Amino acid sequence: MNNHYKSLSLTIGASALVIFLLCAWLVGSHAPALNANDAALRSLVNAPPH
C-alpha cells in the first residue's frame, strides 16, 4: 500500500472516530430530553387503538 492510500485511510478513520465521539457526546449530554421523547413515543405506541 503506498503512502497516499495509507494517509487517506488514516484520515477517514480519524474522521469517523471524531464523528462517532461527537454523536456519543450529544446523546449523553441530551439524555433527559431523549428520555422524555422516549416516554411520549412509548405511550403513543402502547395506546389502545381508537
JOPEDA-V978291 format. One line per field, one symbol per residue. phi: phi as a letter, one per 30 degrees, with the letter a starting at -180 (. if undefined). burial: I if it has 9 or more other ideal C-beta (glycine too) atoms within 8 Angstrom, else O. A space follows every 10 residues. Layout:
BEGIN
phi: ???
burial: ???
END
This chain:
BEGIN
phi: .ddddddddd dddddddddd dddddddddc eddddddddd dddddddddc
burial: OOOOOIOOOO OOOOOOOOOO OOOOOOIOOO OOOIOOOOOO OOOOOOOOOO
END
